[in-house]
Amino acid sequence: MLGLVENHSLPRTAAFFDLDKTVIAKSSTLTFSRSFYQGGLINRRAALRTAYTQFVFLAGGADHDQMERMRSYLSRLCKGWNVQQVKELVAETLHELIDPIIYDEAASLIEEHHAAGRDVVIVSTSGAEVVEPIGEMLGADRVVATRMVVGEDGCFTGEVEYYAYGPTKAEAVRDLAASEGYDLSRCYAYSDSATDLPMLEAVGHPHAVNPDRALRREAVAREWPVLVFNRPVRLKQRLPTFRMPPRPALVAAAAIGAAAATAGLVWYASRRRQVAIPRPASAASARAAAITATPTGLARI
């Protein structure tokens, strides 16, 4: 499906994957709402509200304005949460909640790209400390995700340090290409949302996966491949090459997850969705996304 193995005398290449509804069947951060409720981070009303948001997300997605409203709501919601408690809740439930909702088709694509010699990069609006352990579970080489500010008291301040959304995702892809030597004209990208059009446009092989109406319209007009993923499966049941990391390793990599609900989460459904792309992030925001090594061995920005 993906052609021959890369010729390593040529510039390197990568495959960039959005996460929610592209690699997994639900919102990665909203999936943890029950765990946060049971851990005392949110009350019953907030738990019901996030459950409704998950339903809306699955039913129809959201446009830019709706994403911004949800980002604001969740920024306020997570303010004051203890980071260590969030780490423990995410680590304890990651296997139970995320492993069963990974699309078999996406796992196969990730394996094929690795076999062809390409790096695999997860680029998600969800929080870094949720995305990083999921990336490790999938065997990704790098992750790009939203980061929240943590105060000196070890709690979330409610502020966003880096928002991986819309054009900012495309900037991160270009920054990675510059630092890692990727030839973007030979790279691949996958997403379900029209808000990721800048990222898809940045590569030579864009793919729409389970696209919303706006992205489907664009994909058809531009003759991009449209893929349908509909078979969630546990990784340990499908491929021995996908190894689940031990739980202690996940504890060290699960901090901002809940809070980073600030990004990648949706609120009201929009059946008349329009392609609404936010203004590009500032150069300072892009510079704030410098690549660093993580305890899990992934590289992130």
For each residue, the residues with C-beta under 8 A, 3 or more apart:
1: 109 112
2: 109 112 113 116 188
3: 116
4: 116
5: 115 116 117
6: 10 12 13 116 117 118
7: 10
8: 117
9:
10: 6 7 183 186
11: 181 182 183 186
12: 6 118 119 180 181 182 183
13: 6 117 118 119 182 183 186 187 188
14: 118 119 120 121 141 176 177 180 182 187 188
15: 109 110 113 118 119 120 121 187 188 189 190
16: 121 123 173 187 188 189 190 199 203
17: 22 23 106 109 110 120 121 122 123 140 189 190 191
18: 21 22 23 123 124 190 191 192 193 196 199 209
19: 22 23 24 28 122 123 124 126 131 134 264
20: 23 24 26 27 28 57 124 125 126 192 264
21: 18 24 25 26 27 57 58 61 192 193 209 210
22: 17 18 19 103 106 190 191 192 209 210 229
23: 17 18 19 20 102 103 106 110 122 134 138
24: 19 20 21 28 98 101 102 103 106 134 232
25: 21 58 101 102 103 232
26: 20 21 30 31 54 57 58 101
27: 20 21 30 31 53 54 57 126 264 265 266
28: 19 20 24 31 32 98 124 126 130 131 134 264
29: 32 126 127 130 257 258 260 261 264 265
30: 26 27 33 50 53 54 57 261 265
31: 26 27 28 54 97 98 101
32: 28 29 35 36 89 90 93 97 130 257 258
33: 30 36 37 42 46 47 50 51 54
34: 37 38 47
35: 32 38 39 89 90 92 93 97
36: 32 33 39 41 42 47 86 89 258
37: 33 34 40 41 42 43 44 46 47
38: 34 35
39: 35 36 85 88 89
40: 37
41: 36 37 81 85 86 89 258
42: 33 36 37 46 47 50 77
43: 37 46 47
44: 37 47 48
45: 48 49
46: 33 37 42 43 49 50 77
47: 33 34 36 37 42 43 44 50 51
48: 44 45 51 52
49: 45 46 52 53
50: 30 33 42 46 47 53 54 261
51: 33 47 48 54 55
52: 48 49 55 56
53: 27 30 49 50 56 57 70 265 266 267
54: 26 27 30 31 33 50 51 57 58
55: 51 52 58 59
56: 52 53 59 60 62 266 267 268 269
57: 20 21 26 27 30 53 54 61 62 265 266
58: 21 25 26 54 55
59: 55 56 269
60: 56 212 269 270 271 273
61: 21 57 192 193 212 266 269 270 273
62: 56 57 66 67 70 266 267 268 269 270 273
63: 66 67 195 214 270 273 274 276
64: 67 68 166 195 276 277 278
65: 68 69 276
66: 62 63 69 70 266 267 268 270
67: 62 63 64 70 71 125 165 195 265 266
68: 64 65 71 72 278
69: 65 66 72 73 267 268
70: 53 62 66 67 73 74 261 265 266 267
71: 67 68 74 75 160 163 262 263 265
72: 68 69 75 76
73: 69 70 76 77 267
74: 70 71 77 78 259 261 262 265
75: 71 72 78 79 158 159 160 259 262
76: 72 73 79 158
77: 42 46 73 74 261
78: 74 75 81 148 156 158 258 259 261 262
79: 75 76 155 156 157 158
80: 155 156 158
81: 41 78 85 86 155 156 258 259
82: 85 86 154 155
83: 86 87 150 154 155 156 255 256
84: 87 88 154
85: 39 41 81 82 88 89
86: 36 41 81 82 83 89 90 129 254 255 256 257 258 259
87: 83 84 90 91 129 251 252 254 255
88: 39 84 85 91 92 251 254
89: 32 35 36 39 41 85 86 92 93 258
90: 32 35 86 87 93 94 129 130 133 250 254 257 258
91: 87 88 94 133 247 250 251 254
92: 35 88 89 247
93: 32 35 89 90 96 97
94: 90 91 97 98 99 133 134 137 250 254
95: 98 99 244 247
96: 93 99 100
97: 31 32 35 93 94 100 101
98: 24 28 31 94 95 101 102 134 137
99: 94 95 96 102 137 234 235 236 244
100: 96 97 232 233 234
101: 24 25 26 31 97 98 232
102: 23 24 25 98 99 106 107 137 138 232 233 234 235
103: 22 23 24 25 106 107 229 230 231 232 233
104: 107 108 229 231 232 233 238
105: 108 109 227 229 230 231
106: 17 22 23 24 102 103 109 110 190 209 229
107: 102 103 104 110 111 138 233 235 238 239 242
108: 104 105 111 112
109: 1 2 15 17 105 106 112 113 190
110: 15 17 23 106 107 113 114 120 138 139 140
111: 107 108 114 115 139 239 241 242
112: 1 2 108 109 115 116
113: 2 15 109 110 116 118 120 188
114: 110 111 117 118 120 139
115: 5 111 112
116: 2 3 4 5 6 112 113
117: 5 6 8 13 114
118: 6 12 13 14 15 113 114 187 188
119: 12 13 14 15 141 142 180 182
120: 14 15 17 110 113 114 138 139 140 141 142
121: 14 15 16 17 140 141 142 143 144 173 176
122: 17 19 23 131 134 135 138 140 142 143 144 145
123: 16 17 18 19 143 144 145 164 169 172 173 199
124: 18 19 20 28 131 143 144 145 146 164 264
125: 20 67 145 146 163 164 165 169 263 264 265
126: 19 20 27 28 29 130 131 145 146 257 260 261 263 264 265
127: 29 130 131 145 146 147 148 256 257 258 259 260 261 262 263 264
128: 131 132 143 145 146 147 255 256 257 260 300
129: 86 87 90 132 133 253 254 255 256 257 260
130: 28 29 32 90 126 127 133 134 145 254 256 257 258 260
131: 19 28 122 124 126 127 128 134 135 143 145 257
132: 128 129 135 136 143 145 253 254 294 296 298 300
133: 90 91 94 129 130 136 137 245 250 253 254 296
134: 19 23 24 28 94 98 122 130 131 137 138
135: 122 131 132 138 140 142 143 298
136: 132 133 139 140 245 249 250 253 296 297 298
137: 94 98 99 102 133 134 235 242 244 245
138: 23 102 107 110 120 122 134 135 235 242
139: 110 111 114 120 136 241 242
140: 17 110 120 121 122 135 136 143 298
141: 14 119 120 121 298 299
142: 119 120 121 122 135 176 291 298 299 300 301
143: 121 122 123 124 128 131 132 135 140 298 299 300 301
144: 121 122 123 124 164 169 172 173 176 289 300 301
145: 122 123 124 125 126 127 128 130 131 132 164 260 263 300
146: 124 125 126 127 128 160 162 163 164 165 256 260 262 263 264
147: 127 128 160 161 162 256 260
148: 78 127 156 157 159 160 161 256 259 260 262
149: 156 157 158 159 160 161
150: 83 154 155 156 157 255 256
151: 154 155 156 157
152:
153:
154: 82 83 84 150 151
155: 79 80 81 82 83 150 151
156: 78 79 80 81 83 148 149 150 151 256 259
157: 79 148 149 150 151
158: 75 76 78 79 80 149
159: 75 148 149
160: 71 75 146 147 148 149 163 262 263
161: 147 148 149 288
162: 146 147 168 285 288 289 301
163: 71 125 146 160 168 262 263 281 285
164: 123 124 125 144 145 146 168 169 172 263 264 289
165: 67 125 146 168 169 195 263 264 278
166: 64 169 170 195 196 198 277 278
167: 170 171 198 277 278 279 280 281
168: 162 163 164 165 171 172 280 281 285 286 289
169: 123 125 144 164 165 166 172 173 196 198 199
170: 166 167 173 174 198 199 201 202
171: 167 168 174 175 280 281 285 286 289
172: 123 144 164 168 169 175 176 286 289 301
173: 16 121 123 144 169 170 176 177 184 189 199 202 203
174: 170 171 177 178 184 202
175: 171 172 178 179 286 289 301
176: 14 121 142 144 172 173 179 180 182 291 301
177: 14 173 174 180 181 182 183 184 187
178: 174 175
179: 175 176 291
180: 12 14 119 176 177
181: 11 12 177
182: 11 12 13 14 119 176 177 187
183: 10 11 12 13 177 186 187
184: 173 174 177 187 202 203 204
185: 203 204
186: 10 11 13 183 204 205
187: 13 14 15 16 118 177 182 183 184 203 204 205
188: 2 13 14 15 16 113 118 203 204 205 206 207
189: 15 16 17 173 196 199 200 202 203 205 206 207
190: 15 16 17 18 22 106 109 207 209 227
191: 17 18 22 196 199 200 207 208 209 215
192: 18 20 21 22 61 196 208 209 210 211 212 215
193: 18 21 61 196 211 212 215
194: 197 211 212 214 215 218 273 275 276
195: 63 64 67 165 166 276 277
196: 18 166 169 189 191 192 193 199 200 215
197: 194 200 201 215 218 275 277
198: 166 167 169 170 201 202 277
199: 16 18 123 169 170 173 189 191 196 202 203
200: 189 191 196 197 203 206 207 208 224
201: 170 197 198 206
202: 170 173 174 184 189 198 199
203: 16 173 184 185 187 188 189 199 200 206
204: 184 185 186 187 188
205: 186 187 188 189
206: 188 189 200 201 203 219 222 224
207: 188 189 190 191 200 224 225 226 227
208: 191 192 200 211 215 216 218 219 224 225 226 227
209: 18 21 22 106 190 191 192 226 227 228 229
210: 21 22 192 227 228 229 230
211: 192 193 194 208 215 216 219 226
212: 60 61 192 193 194 215 216 273
213: 216 217 273
214: 63 194 217 218 273 274 275
215: 191 192 193 194 196 197 208 211 212 218 219 275
216: 208 211 212 213 219 220 226
217: 213 214 220 221
218: 194 197 208 214 215 221 222 224 275
219: 206 208 211 215 216 222 223 224 225 226
220: 216 217 223 224 226
221: 217 218
222: 206 218 219
223: 219 220
224: 200 206 207 208 218 219 220
225: 207 208 219
226: 207 208 209 211 216 219 220
227: 105 190 207 208 209 210
228: 209 210
229: 22 103 104 105 106 209 210
230: 103 105 210
231: 103 104 105
232: 24 25 100 101 102 103 104
233: 100 102 103 104 107 237 238
234: 99 100 102 237 238
235: 99 102 107 137 138 238 239 242 244
236: 99 242 244
237: 233 234
238: 104 107 233 234 235 242
239: 107 111 235 242
240:
241: 111 139
242: 107 111 137 138 139 235 236 238 239
243:
244: 95 99 137 235 236
245: 133 136 137 249 250 296
246: 249 250
247: 91 92 95 250 251
248: 251 252
249: 136 245 246 252 253 295 296
250: 90 91 94 133 136 245 246 247 253 254
251: 87 88 91 247 248 254
252: 87 248 249 295 296
253: 129 132 133 136 249 250 294 295 296
254: 86 87 88 90 91 94 129 130 132 133 250 251 257
255: 83 86 87 128 129 150
256: 83 86 127 128 129 130 146 147 148 150 156 259 260
257: 29 32 86 90 126 127 128 129 130 131 254 260
258: 29 32 36 41 78 81 86 89 90 127 130 261
259: 74 75 78 81 86 127 148 156 256 262
260: 29 126 127 128 129 130 145 146 147 148 256 257 263 264
261: 29 30 50 70 74 77 78 126 127 258 264 265
262: 71 74 75 78 127 146 148 160 163 259 265
263: 71 125 126 127 145 146 160 163 164 165 260
264: 19 20 27 28 29 124 125 126 127 146 164 165 260 261
265: 27 29 30 53 57 67 70 71 74 125 126 261 262
266: 27 53 56 57 61 62 66 67 70
267: 53 56 62 66 69 70 73
268: 56 62 66 69
269: 56 59 60 61 62
270: 60 61 62 63 66 273
271: 60
272:
273: 60 61 62 63 194 212 213 214 270
274: 63 214
275: 194 197 214 215 218
276: 63 64 65 194 195
277: 64 166 167 195 197 198
278: 64 68 165 166 167
279: 167
280: 167 168 171
281: 163 167 168 171 285 286
282: 285 286
283: 286 287
284: 287 288
285: 162 163 168 171 281 282 288 289
286: 168 171 172 175 281 282 283 289
287: 283 284 290
288: 161 162 284 285
289: 144 162 164 168 171 172 175 285 286 301
290: 287 301
291: 142 176 179 299 300 301
292: 299 300 301
293: 297 299
294: 132 253 297 298 299 300
295: 249 252 253
296: 132 133 136 245 249 252 253
297: 136 293 294
298: 132 135 136 140 141 142 143 294
299: 141 142 143 291 292 293 294
300: 128 132 142 143 144 145 291 292 294
301: 142 143 144 162 172 175 176 289 290 291 292
